[in-house]
Amino acid sequence: MTADMMSADRRTDVEDEYIRRHHKHEVRENQCSSCLVKHIRAPVHLVWSLVRRFDQPQRYKPFVSRCIVQGDLEIGSVREVNVKSGLPATTSKERLELLDDDEHIFSMRIVGGDHRLRNYSSIVTVHPEIIDGRPGTLVIESFVVDIPDGNTKDETCYFVEALIKCNLKSLADVSERLAVQGRTEPIDRV
């Protein structure tokens, strides 16, 4: 685990407060849930401009090869995501649950696809912070998902956390590269 991907026992009070405020999941008996934290050396508006793009997750999610949104981009919109080979899936159907540009909150739910992530729901929040005296971003992603038959709670959480860690690392890489290039405007305005 890298220094900027904190485990629950090493979180700060600020991180815990954001988690208490925004990352509430109703976890049923046969489900697991977890919360991951990532610090990114790029301004919050730049990071948020990538996270909020329900219609273009492939901008930073390395396992997504294609995304098609049905209808207008609004709460309740559904996207069909094609997954790159190498994962135990080829498609995922996902619904936008929440997109709050003021509070920087994004939530989606998986509603179909050829994978084992049943009743999967996630919340991503993006918060400004200062890292080494420069504008940075604290990203928190939490999820809840059913535990598939034949898997344990730990195995399921480990698998989903590994995917999220990969996505958050890629989000950091893309955001930090854009920030170093001097991008100051949100990516969807460039």
Rosetta silent file (secondary structure, phi, psi, omega in degrees, C-alpha in Angstrom):
SEQUENCE: MTADMMSADRRTDVEDEYIRRHHKHEVRENQCSSCLVKHIRAPVHLVWSLVRRFDQPQRYKPFVSRCIVQGDLEIGSVREVNVKSGLPATTSKERLELLDDDEHIFSMRIVGGDHRLRNYSSIVTVHPEIIDGRPGTLVIESFVVDIPDGNTKDETCYFVEALIKCNLKSLADVSERLAVQGRTEPIDRV
SCORE:     score description
SCORE:     0.000 S_00000001
   1 L     0.000  127.872 -179.463    0.000    0.000    0.000 S_00000001
   2 L   -75.908  163.057 -177.420    1.468    3.340   -1.022 S_00000001
   3 L   -61.971  -29.881 -177.586    1.705    6.243    1.376 S_00000001
   4 L   -93.427    3.949  174.347   -1.054    8.106   -0.405 S_00000001
   5 E  -114.292   92.644 -168.981   -3.498    5.143   -0.414 S_00000001
   6 E   -84.723  141.617  171.861   -4.445    5.011    3.257 S_00000001
   7 L   -85.686  166.641 -174.949   -5.913    2.066    5.113 S_00000001
   8 H   -58.070  -34.127 -177.162   -8.679    2.612    7.659 S_00000001
   9 H   -78.228   -5.847 -179.179   -6.288    2.509   10.621 S_00000001
  10 H  -119.346   13.697 -179.509   -4.158    5.342    9.188 S_00000001
  11 L   -75.041  154.280  177.207   -6.838    7.794    8.107 S_00000001
  12 L   -87.996  167.394  176.795   -6.914   11.365    9.345 S_00000001
  13 H   -61.644  -37.497  179.129   -9.810   12.982   11.200 S_00000001
  14 H   -63.212  -46.314  178.886  -10.609   15.054    8.092 S_00000001
  15 H   -61.719  -45.304  178.973  -10.817   11.917    5.934 S_00000001
  16 H   -60.638  -37.813  179.077  -12.979   10.160    8.525 S_00000001
  17 H   -65.775  -44.197  176.616  -15.331   13.159    8.654 S_00000001
  18 H   -60.773  -40.590 -179.804  -15.784   13.157    4.843 S_00000001
  19 H   -64.563  -46.826  178.173  -16.427    9.408    4.965 S_00000001
  20 H   -59.878  -38.776 -174.944  -19.033    9.771    7.738 S_00000001
  21 H   -76.519  -38.478 -168.989  -20.740   12.606    5.872 S_00000001
  22 H  -117.695  -16.428 -171.017  -20.815   11.272    2.313 S_00000001
  23 L  -112.514   65.159 -179.910  -20.057    7.545    2.185 S_00000001
  24 L  -101.875  121.126  176.833  -23.083    5.862    3.714 S_00000001
  25 L  -124.396  139.589  172.764  -23.976    2.449    2.354 S_00000001
  26 L   -86.968  107.247 -175.897  -26.653    0.106    3.607 S_00000001
  27 L   -98.625  117.385  178.956  -24.702   -3.155    3.876 S_00000001
  28 L   -86.779  176.161 -172.076  -26.824   -6.300    3.947 S_00000001
  29 L   -57.147  -45.255 -175.931  -25.794   -9.685    5.331 S_00000001
  30 L   -98.262   39.567 -179.969  -24.278  -11.190    2.167 S_00000001
  31 E  -129.817  162.367  171.133  -22.424   -8.030    1.122 S_00000001
  32 E  -128.094  158.715 -177.929  -19.076   -6.385    1.695 S_00000001
  33 E  -148.009  150.354  178.211  -18.157   -2.728    1.730 S_00000001
  34 E  -156.982  169.727 -178.013  -14.973   -0.718    1.896 S_00000001
  35 E  -140.393  130.284 -179.945  -13.620    2.798    1.488 S_00000001
  36 E  -119.894  148.503 -176.765  -10.369    3.878   -0.181 S_00000001
  37 E  -124.202  136.845  177.946   -8.550    7.208    0.011 S_00000001
  38 E  -137.413  132.905  175.899   -6.162    8.706   -2.557 S_00000001
  39 E  -101.788  128.105 -175.404   -4.221   11.988   -2.428 S_00000001
  40 E  -121.759  133.131 -178.768   -3.568   13.525   -5.846 S_00000001
  41 L   -86.160   62.883  177.336   -1.100   16.305   -6.632 S_00000001
  42 L  -154.518  151.847 -177.948   -3.483   18.209   -8.916 S_00000001
  43 L   -65.360  150.237 -174.276   -6.155   20.846   -8.247 S_00000001
  44 H   -58.135  -40.311 -177.544   -9.628   19.661   -7.301 S_00000001
  45 H   -64.241  -32.212  178.427  -11.368   21.192  -10.338 S_00000001
  46 H   -71.392  -46.034  178.967   -9.086   19.248  -12.682 S_00000001
  47 H   -63.455  -45.585 -179.335   -9.597   15.926  -10.867 S_00000001
  48 H   -61.551  -36.404 -178.505  -13.362   16.485  -10.607 S_00000001
  49 H   -63.899  -23.778  174.291  -13.609   17.225  -14.333 S_00000001
  50 H   -84.622  -46.407 -176.844  -12.390   13.660  -14.973 S_00000001
  51 H   -60.792  -41.587 -172.436  -14.389   11.925  -12.217 S_00000001
  52 L   -71.595  -11.443 -174.921  -17.707   13.556  -13.159 S_00000001
  53 L   -80.390   79.042  176.791  -17.638   12.309  -16.768 S_00000001
  54 L   -56.165  -30.133 -177.578  -20.131    9.449  -16.502 S_00000001
  55 L   -84.575   -7.898 -177.995  -20.074    9.370  -20.297 S_00000001
  56 L  -141.865   57.283  179.854  -16.267    9.010  -20.549 S_00000001
  57 H   -63.637  -23.195 -178.871  -14.866    6.784  -17.767 S_00000001
  58 H   -67.077   -9.644  176.396  -12.157    5.593  -20.166 S_00000001
  59 H   -61.631  -28.054  177.542  -10.421    8.975  -19.734 S_00000001
  60 L  -139.294  -11.229 -179.779   -8.841    7.537  -16.600 S_00000001
  61 L   -91.302  110.389 -172.259  -10.176    4.013  -16.014 S_00000001
  62 L   -67.887  -18.020 -178.111   -7.697    1.671  -17.704 S_00000001
  63 L   -89.640   -5.094 -178.624  -10.064   -1.322  -17.916 S_00000001
  64 E   -96.370  124.919  179.045  -12.723    0.558  -19.913 S_00000001
  65 E  -100.102  -26.347 -176.184  -12.373    0.406  -23.693 S_00000001
  66 E  -159.026  149.421  178.779  -15.680    2.023  -24.693 S_00000001
  67 E  -144.300  130.201  177.072  -18.707    3.697  -23.130 S_00000001
  68 E  -125.492  123.764  178.263  -22.087    4.518  -24.634 S_00000001
  69 E   -97.146  133.985  177.226  -24.671    6.548  -22.682 S_00000001
  70 E   -90.955  122.958  177.804  -28.324    6.049  -23.509 S_00000001
  71 L    79.546 -165.707 -179.908  -30.266    9.338  -23.634 S_00000001
  72 L   -71.999  153.622  179.151  -29.332   12.630  -22.008 S_00000001
  73 L   -82.616   99.791 -179.359  -26.643   12.762  -19.351 S_00000001
  74 L  -155.365  170.831  177.745  -28.647   13.144  -16.128 S_00000001
  75 L   -54.667  131.576 -176.954  -29.452   11.311  -12.894 S_00000001
  76 L    95.530  -11.575  176.751  -30.876    7.931  -13.919 S_00000001
  77 L   -60.445  149.683  179.877  -28.908    7.824  -17.186 S_00000001
  78 E  -119.139  137.766  175.680  -27.557    4.397  -18.091 S_00000001
  79 E  -120.166  146.640  173.836  -24.218    3.655  -19.704 S_00000001
  80 E  -106.585  117.288 -176.345  -23.016    0.486  -21.385 S_00000001
  81 E  -108.142  130.731  172.212  -19.327   -0.026  -20.663 S_00000001
  82 E   -95.783  132.878 -176.659  -17.095   -2.400  -22.618 S_00000001
  83 E  -101.507  138.301  178.348  -14.308   -3.875  -20.522 S_00000001
  84 L   -65.567  153.191 -179.732  -10.843   -4.627  -21.928 S_00000001
  85 L   -63.564  155.233 -178.163   -9.821   -8.261  -22.120 S_00000001
  86 L   110.345  -18.702  175.220   -8.048   -9.769  -19.146 S_00000001
  87 L  -103.314  158.071  179.592  -10.861   -9.213  -16.664 S_00000001
  88 L   -80.132   53.296  179.769  -13.634  -11.711  -15.955 S_00000001
  89 L  -168.010  158.904  171.287  -16.171   -9.528  -17.834 S_00000001
  90 L  -124.172  -27.085 -179.974  -16.785   -7.911  -21.217 S_00000001
  91 E  -139.395  155.396  173.865  -19.664   -5.511  -20.459 S_00000001
  92 E  -143.662  134.415  177.470  -21.177   -3.617  -17.570 S_00000001
  93 E  -107.887  123.552 -169.955  -24.444   -1.683  -17.520 S_00000001
  94 E  -133.055  142.667 -178.974  -24.352    1.198  -15.014 S_00000001
  95 E  -112.502  136.061  175.576  -26.793    3.865  -13.831 S_00000001
  96 E   -76.098  118.492 -177.363  -25.846    7.361  -12.680 S_00000001
  97 E   -96.251  -36.719 -177.444  -27.270    7.752   -9.167 S_00000001
  98 E  -155.652  135.908  174.654  -25.857   11.151   -8.134 S_00000001
  99 E  -142.686   99.340 -176.128  -23.788   13.897   -9.762 S_00000001
 100 E  -113.404  102.741 -178.044  -23.338   16.935   -7.521 S_00000001
 101 L   -71.994  -23.346  179.159  -20.990   19.519   -9.046 S_00000001
 102 L   -75.964  -44.913 -177.980  -21.189   21.794   -5.992 S_00000001
 103 L   -94.897   -5.823 -178.656  -20.209   19.161   -3.409 S_00000001
 104 L    59.083   57.420  178.501  -18.157   17.036   -5.875 S_00000001
 105 E  -123.089  130.179  179.390  -20.086   13.806   -5.281 S_00000001
 106 E  -128.640  131.430  177.774  -20.495   11.085   -7.918 S_00000001
 107 E  -138.158  139.372  176.546  -22.424    7.870   -7.388 S_00000001
 108 E  -139.186  160.978  179.500  -23.234    4.989   -9.723 S_00000001
 109 E  -134.275  136.659  174.538  -24.859    1.568   -9.497 S_00000001
 110 E   -81.673  127.440 -177.429  -24.264   -1.494  -11.667 S_00000001
 111 E  -116.595    1.359  178.501  -27.595   -2.688  -13.069 S_00000001
 112 E   176.459  178.480  179.781  -26.406   -5.427  -15.445 S_00000001
 113 E   130.635  172.272 -177.218  -23.544   -6.972  -17.365 S_00000001
 114 L  -101.864   59.951 -178.963  -21.676  -10.237  -17.729 S_00000001
 115 L  -143.212 -179.050 -176.116  -19.738  -10.155  -14.457 S_00000001
 116 L  -101.733    8.155 -179.187  -20.136  -11.186  -10.823 S_00000001
 117 L   -86.418   87.198 -179.459  -20.552   -7.728   -9.282 S_00000001
 118 L   -94.349  140.606 -179.603  -24.213   -7.898   -8.235 S_00000001
 119 L    55.161   37.578  178.359  -25.860   -5.021   -6.364 S_00000001
 120 L   -82.433  132.829  176.606  -22.659   -2.981   -6.713 S_00000001
 121 E  -141.601  140.348  178.853  -22.921    0.672   -5.794 S_00000001
 122 E  -136.231  155.130  175.498  -20.151    3.227   -5.351 S_00000001
 123 E  -128.773  132.546  174.610  -19.722    6.797   -4.166 S_00000001
 124 E  -121.901  129.469  173.507  -16.771    9.002   -5.112 S_00000001
 125 E  -122.546  148.178 -176.245  -16.134   12.333   -3.409 S_00000001
 126 E  -126.969  127.407 -173.272  -13.453   14.850   -4.331 S_00000001
 127 E  -132.183  137.265  177.172  -12.130   17.396   -1.795 S_00000001
 128 E   -71.114  145.621  174.252   -9.565   20.202   -2.086 S_00000001
 129 E  -154.197  169.593  176.738   -6.451   19.966    0.041 S_00000001
 130 E  -107.885  127.833  178.291   -2.921   21.321    0.114 S_00000001
 131 E  -121.967  117.712 -178.928   -0.092   18.884   -0.651 S_00000001
 132 L    51.249   41.634  176.176    3.447   20.177   -0.118 S_00000001
 133 L    78.443    7.337 -178.723    2.184   23.773   -0.301 S_00000001
 134 E  -124.595  156.760  177.545    0.351   23.303   -3.608 S_00000001
 135 E   -60.743  129.523  178.131   -3.299   22.694   -4.521 S_00000001
 136 E  -136.103 -176.316 -176.437   -4.098   19.009   -4.319 S_00000001
 137 E  -138.993  134.355  171.514   -7.105   16.739   -4.140 S_00000001
 138 E   -99.834  120.601  178.148   -8.325   14.143   -1.694 S_00000001
 139 E  -112.169  131.109  177.475  -10.394   11.476   -3.478 S_00000001
 140 E  -123.095  128.418  176.014  -12.486    9.007   -1.485 S_00000001
 141 E  -127.066  128.993  177.328  -14.235    6.053   -3.112 S_00000001
 142 E  -124.667  159.631 -179.469  -16.481    3.646   -1.256 S_00000001
 143 E  -151.216  163.139  168.302  -18.538    0.699   -2.440 S_00000001
 144 E  -138.780  142.416 -177.853  -20.928   -2.036   -1.429 S_00000001
 145 E  -155.867  151.469  173.775  -21.403   -5.282   -3.387 S_00000001
 146 E   -66.139  147.793  173.710  -22.877   -8.759   -2.994 S_00000001
 147 L   -87.787  116.503 -178.224  -20.446  -11.557   -2.094 S_00000001
 148 L   -65.735  151.758  174.351  -20.664  -14.053   -4.998 S_00000001
 149 L   -55.551  136.266  179.290  -21.309  -17.721   -4.295 S_00000001
 150 L    89.146   -4.469  177.971  -18.010  -19.489   -3.779 S_00000001
 151 L  -117.840  155.174  174.816  -16.194  -16.369   -2.552 S_00000001
 152 L   -94.011  168.105  175.493  -15.538  -15.018    0.922 S_00000001
 153 H   -58.774  -46.977 -179.468  -16.123  -11.487    2.117 S_00000001
 154 H   -61.439  -42.988  179.296  -12.351  -10.887    2.219 S_00000001
 155 H   -62.285  -42.745 -178.719  -11.831  -12.233   -1.318 S_00000001
 156 H   -65.796  -47.806  178.460  -14.613  -10.062   -2.701 S_00000001
 157 H   -61.221  -42.659 -179.463  -13.404   -6.901   -0.966 S_00000001
 158 H   -59.611  -45.064 -179.645   -9.816   -7.595   -2.027 S_00000001
 159 H   -62.056  -50.923 -177.878  -10.841   -7.972   -5.700 S_00000001
 160 H   -65.953  -41.954  178.216  -12.973   -4.807   -5.795 S_00000001
 161 H   -60.578  -38.520  178.779  -10.404   -2.806   -3.824 S_00000001
 162 H   -62.456  -42.403  177.084   -7.696   -3.866   -6.311 S_00000001
 163 H   -63.411  -45.769 -179.109   -9.792   -2.553   -9.221 S_00000001
 164 H   -64.371  -42.616  178.214  -10.529    0.717   -7.418 S_00000001
 165 H   -59.102  -41.019  178.511   -6.863    1.181   -6.440 S_00000001
 166 H   -63.409  -45.541  178.422   -5.894    0.736  -10.079 S_00000001
 167 H   -62.677  -42.676 -179.512   -8.524    3.279  -11.178 S_00000001
 168 H   -67.865  -37.050  176.451   -7.469    5.773   -8.480 S_00000001
 169 H   -64.249  -43.294  178.538   -3.796    5.400   -9.402 S_00000001
 170 H   -64.426  -40.870  175.925   -4.669    6.011  -13.039 S_00000001
 171 H   -58.369  -43.794  178.216   -6.811    9.028  -12.049 S_00000001
 172 H   -63.558  -45.918 -179.075   -3.810   10.410  -10.154 S_00000001
 173 H   -59.702  -47.813 -178.911   -1.441    9.741  -13.063 S_00000001
 174 H   -65.380  -47.190 -178.450   -3.713   11.438  -15.619 S_00000001
 175 H   -62.551  -45.604 -177.920   -4.556   14.390  -13.331 S_00000001
 176 H   -67.671  -36.303  176.688   -0.957   14.970  -12.264 S_00000001
 177 H   -63.771  -44.223  177.814    0.279   14.760  -15.858 S_00000001
 178 H   -64.121  -39.871  179.950   -2.294   17.383  -16.915 S_00000001
 179 H   -64.794  -41.493  179.117   -1.387   19.586  -13.936 S_00000001
 180 H   -65.167  -32.962  178.702    2.334   19.401  -14.791 S_00000001
 181 L   -74.247   -2.656  177.635    1.482   20.368  -18.377 S_00000001
 182 L    88.556   12.456  177.100   -0.046   23.535  -16.958 S_00000001
 183 L   -68.019  122.274  179.426   -3.676   22.655  -17.497 S_00000001
 184 L  -114.696  -15.183  179.719   -5.666   24.900  -15.207 S_00000001
 185 L   -93.810  150.264  174.043   -9.126   24.500  -16.711 S_00000001
 186 L   -54.539  146.723 -171.615  -11.351   21.472  -16.122 S_00000001
 187 H   -61.757  -32.284 -178.498  -10.713   18.856  -18.792 S_00000001
 188 H   -77.145   -2.992  176.734  -14.200   19.053  -20.360 S_00000001
 189 H  -106.511   -1.263 -176.587  -13.632   22.742  -21.157 S_00000001
 190 L   -93.932    0.000    0.000  -10.291   22.230  -22.859 S_00000001
